[in-house]
Amino acid sequence: MKTLYELGEMPPLGRVPEKMYASTVRQDRFGTPASAIRTEVVDVPPVGRGQVLVYVMAAGINYNGVWTSLGEPIDVIAIRRRQGATEDFHIGGSEGAGVVWAVGPGVEQVKVGDEVTLSSCQWDETARDVRLGADPMTSATQRAWGYETNYGSLAQFALVDEYQCHPKPPRMSWEEAGCFIATAATAYRQLCGWEPHTVRIGDPVLIWGGAGGLGSMAIQITALRGGLPIAVVSTEERGEHCLRMGAKGVINRTEFDHWGRMPDHDDTEGMAAWSKGVQAFGRRIWEILGEKRSPRIVFEHTGQDTLPTSMFVCDTAGMVVTCGGTSGYNGDLDLRYLWMRQKRLQGSHFANTRQCHDVVELAARGQLDPCLSWCGGFEDIGKAHQMMYENVHPSGNMAVLVNAPTTGLTTAGLTTSGPTTAGLAAAG
């Protein structure tokens, strides 16, 4: 058996080589993704109790990789080193799909040779808060896999916990199965996980960044539950994508200029200008709905630039639910709208095992489109994250092939389908 196999070269099933190719970030090259992310040869990690080693076929691209490359807002390598980790590199990738290659003691739900799609968070199942009944996503031990933890999906082999493994939908290619669960499960928890503010039939739902991975999933989930998704976009092309996904209507945010932090309440001129802008935005929602109704749920992740508008346009007793702050982390609110209209501001982060199971099942039934819009090879990992950093990536989700063949790719980087493990195993 060889020490190192080339990408796409399959070792004997269940035999683990010593070395692997990995897409890494190191502290001495923090910066934009195109320069920070490089391919190296590193040791294959050992498999511990409850852990699974996965031979990665394809991996999704998400913003965790951008943050890691920049070393901001936190230096994940430094934090792990302080906690006792010995690796001076980081292997990103917070979602993917592949073949179970080795299992540690205590693993019972998957076996070597299983085709799996991988979810994005880890926690300690023996933690006191989990054992007392806490949702694992609220556990003090919860960490984003491939960001706060190492050995993510952007390598030949990924190290995960058993509960992160979900059956790969047979109808999906490797790249489709590897790119959707981070966005889909995050959106599902935001829209379905916060009773009583779950999407009901006829509920207007305002969705920021409607053409991105999160937005594309949110539109579909809202429509599946009978809601009325209204997407906010920045171009006509992205608006057309949202309409294809099932949006009731779209709003082009470039037609408004009131974005950013709120003026002080005693800034009469500033408040007048802001109020004029936010009221015009609210009227656009009414025009789409054909009646004066406000969103019962506002799906947030853009943060600083949009949160004041989100809270203003949210319906009385409605909810603004957020999972991020891509435009900044300062969230200004006019608290009068929060308490007097009895609105809810809810934080949400990824999804628990049940919620991941639900979105994988929707995908397996063909009810949830993974919205794969771009797929590259392993050498394109830095490029893909750079596109995301510059906000020039296409609508939907992006993926890279790791060990899966690249024969399905076109010169534009788009893909439609890929081979199955069974075919590769037979060939190898």
N, C-alpha and C positions, 0 to 999 in steps of 0.2 A: 504494500500500500504506500502511496506517495505521501510526502509531508504536506504538499500544497497542490491543490487542483486548480486548473484554470476556471474562470467564470463559465458556467454552463456545462462544465465537465463533471459528471455525477460520480462520486465515489460509490463503492459497494454500499447498498442500502444498510443503514445503521452503523456503518463504520465511520468514525470521526477522525479526520486528519488533524495534525498538530497546528497547522497554520491556515489562514484564510485571507482573502482580499476584503478590505473594508474601506469605506468612505469616512475619513476622519477629520476632526478639527483639533488643533492644538493651540495653546495659549499664545505662543509666539507668532501666530499668524492670524489672530483675531482680526476681523474686518469684513468686508463685503463677501457674500457667499462664493462668488466666482474665484476669489483668491484664498479664502479660508478653508474650503473643502478640497481635500486631496485624497487620492487612492493610495493606501499603504498595505503592507502585509503585516498582520498581527497574529498573536496566538488565538486559537479558538478557545472561548471561555469554558471552564469546567461546569458541569451540570450538577446542581445541588438538589437537595430534597424539595419535592414539589415543583421542580423546574423542568422545562422542556427546551431542547435545542431544535431549532427549525432551519431546514435548508431553504433559504429564501428564494422564491421565484420572482416576485415583484414587490415593490414597496411604494407607498404613497408619499407624496410631497406635501408638507404642511409647514406652517409658520414657525413651529418649534425649531426647525433647522436654520431659519434665518436668525432667530434669537441666539442660538448656540454659536453661529458663525461670528456674530458681532461681539459676543461676550457680554451682551446687554439684553435685558435689564439686570441679569445676574451672570456671573461666571460659574457655570455648572461644574466645570472641572475642579475649580478651587474649592467649591462647597463639598464635593465628594471627597477630595483629598483630605479636607479637615475632618471628615467623618470616618476616615481610615482607609479609603480606597487607594490602591496602588497605581492604577492606570493614570498616565499623564496625557491621555488622549480621550476624545469622545467620539463614539459611533452613534449617530443620530438615526432617525426614522421611527415614527410613532405609530405606524400601521404597516401591514404587509400581508402577504399570503405565501404559503409554501408547504413543505412536506415535513412532518415530524421525523426527526433523524435520530434523536436519543431522548430518553426520559430518565428523570431522577427517581430516587426512592419515594414511594407514596403516591406516585402519579397513577391514576386509575381511569380517567375519563378519555384519554387519548393513547394511541400506541404508535410505534414506529411504522411509517408508511402512510399515515392519515394525511389527507389534504385539509389544510386549515387556513382560516383568515384570522388575523391577530388584532386584538383590541388594544387600547392605548394607555391603560393605567395599571399600576400595581399597588398592592397594599399587603399588610401582614394579616393573614387570616387568623392568626393566634392572638392578635392585639386585643386588649381588654375592651376597648370601645366596640370593636366588631363583635366580640363574643357576647356583649351586652345588648346586641341587636341594632347597632348603628348601621345605617347605609354605609357600605365600605367607602363610597366616594366622600363621605364626611369624616372618615377616620384620620386621626393624626398621623397615620403611617402612609397615607395615600401619596403616590408619586406618579408623575407623567413618565411613562416608559419611553426611552429613547430621547428624553430631555433631562429630567431630574435623575434618571437612572441611565446606565450605560448599556452597550450591546443591543442597539436598536436594529431596525430592519434594513439599514443601508450597508449591508455586508453579506457575504456568502452564507453565514450562519447567524441567527439571532437567538438570544436567550430570553425566554419568557416564563411566566408562571402558568401553571396548568389552566387556570380559569380564564386566561387570555385567549385560549384556543377555541375557535368556533368552527363548525364544519363549513368548508368552502362550498358555496352554492354551485352545483354542477353546471348550471346554465351560464356561469360567468367565466370569462377568461382570467388568467392569472393577474393581468394588470387591472382589470375591473375589480376583482376580489381584493386586490391589495390597496385600493385607493379610496374606498368609500366609508369605511367604518368610523374613522375619526370624526368626520364631519356629520355623518348620518346619525350616529349615536349621540353626539353632542346636541344636535338640533332636536332629536327626539326627546331627550331629557328636558330641554328648555320648553318644549311645547306640550309635553305629556307628563312631566314629572312633578309638577308643582300645584297640587290640588289646593283650592278648587279651580285654579286658573289653568285648566287644560283646554285644548281646542275643542269647541263644541260646534255642532252643525250651525252654519250661518254666521259664525264669529268672524268679524274682520280682524286680520292679523297683518301688522306692518312689519316688513322684513327688510332690514338694512343689508346692503351688499348682496342683493338678490341674485346676482349672476355668479358669485363665488361658490366655492364648495359648500360652505355652510348654508348660504342662501338657497342654492339649488336643492339641497336636501330639505330645508325648511318649507319651501314652496310645495314640494311634493307631499310632505307629511301633513301640512295644513290642508291641502286639497283632499288627501285620502280620508281625513277625518271630517270632511264636510265644511271646513272653514273657507274663508275668502282671502287668499293671500294677495297682498299688495306689496310689490317689490320696489325698492329704491336702488337706482343704478346711476352710472355716470356717462353712458353712451347709448345711442339708439340700438347698436348691435347687441349690447348686453341686455337691453330691454326686450329685444326679440327672443333672446334665449329664455328669459324668464317667462314670457308668454307661452313658449313651447313647453315649458315645465309645468304650466297650469296656473300661472298668476292671473288674477282677476284684472289687474292693470299694473302699470308701472309709472314711477315718478322719476324724472331725470333731475338729480340733485344739483346739477350745474346750472339749472334755471333759477337757483336761489343762492343768496350770499350771506345768510345770517348764521353760518356755521361757526363753531368754536365756543369758547367759554362765555358765559353770560356776563353782560354788563352788571355793575353794581346797581342795586335797586334805586339808589339816589342819583344815578346817571340818567337824567330825564331824556336827553337826546338819544343816548345809546339804547335805553330800554324801548323807546318809541320805535327805533329802527328794527330792533330785534323782534318786537311784538308784531310789527307789520310783516316781517318775513315769516315768522312761525305761523301766523294766522293764514297767510297765503298758502303755506304748505298744507295746513289742515284742510283748507277748502279744496285742495287738489284731491285729497282722500275722499271727501264727500262727492266730488265729481265722478270719481271712479265707481263709487258705490251707488250713485244715483239717488242718494238720500243723505241726510245729516246724521251720520253715524260715525263714531270714533272707534279706533282699534281696541278691542278688549285685551289683546296681547300685542306688545311691541317686542320684536325679536332683535336684540341688541348684541353687538360685539365690536362696534366701531369706537365707542367710548366718548372721549372728550369733545369731539366736534359735533356729535349728534345727540348726546344724552339730554341736554336741555330741551331739545325739540321732542324727543321721545316722551319725556315726562309730561310735556304740555299737551301733546295730541292724544295721549292714552286716555281711554274712556274712564269715567268715574267708576271707582271700584275695580279698575282693570290692573294689569300688571305689565311692568317693563322688566324683562328678564335678560340678563347679560352674561356672556361667557368670555369677554375680552375687552381690550381697549386699544385697538390698532392705531387710532389717531391720537392717543395720549391717555394717561391714567387719571387725570383730574376730572372729576365728575361734578359739574355745577348743577344745582337744582334750585328752583324756587320752591321752598318747602311748603308754601301755602297750597300749591297744587297737590302736594303729596298728602298732607294731613286733611285739608278741608274737603278734597275730593276722594279721600280714603283710597288712594292708589297704593300699589305695591311695587317696590324695587327689589328684585330678587337676583342674587348671584347664582350662577349655575356652572358646573365644571364637569366635562365629559359625561360619563354614564356608568351605571352599575352593570353587573353581569346580566341581569334580566333585561335591561334596556338594550344592551348590545345584542342579546339573543333576539329580541323583537325586530330590530332593524335588519339583522342577517336573515331572519325568516321572511321579512317583506321582500328583500332582494332575491331570495331563493324562489319566491313565488312570482317574480317578475313584476311586482307592484312598485318597486323602488328602483329607479334608474340610477346607476352609479355616477352618471354624468362625467365619464372619462373623456376629457377633451384634448389631452396631450400625453404622449408617452415617449420616453427616450430610453437610451441605454445607460449602463452603469457609469460611463464616462460623462454623461450629461447631468449628473446629480448637482454639481455646482451651478451649472447653467440654469437648471430648473428653479433652484432656490433664488438665484439672482433675478430671474423673471418675476418671482413672487415679491421679492424685496422692492423691485422697481414698479410693481403693480402693472406689469405689462403681460401677465400670464393670461391665458384664455379663460373663458367662462367654465365653471365646473371644477372638476378635480384633475390632478396630474399624477402620473406614476412613472416609475422607471423599472425596466426589466433588470433583474439581478442575475439569476441563473437560467431563467426562461429564455428560449431562443428569440432573436430579434427579427426573424423572417417575416413576422406579421406587420412590421412597421413600414410606413410610407416615407418618402423623402421629407415630407412636412412634419414627421414625428407623430402623426395621428395613427391610431390603431383601432382595429375592430374586433379582433379575436385572437386567442392564443391557444397553444396546445395544453393538454392535460398531463398530469403526472403519470398516468397510466401509459400514455404514449411515450413519454420520455424514459420511463423505467424499461419499457419494452425495447427502446432503441439502445439503452445503455446496458 
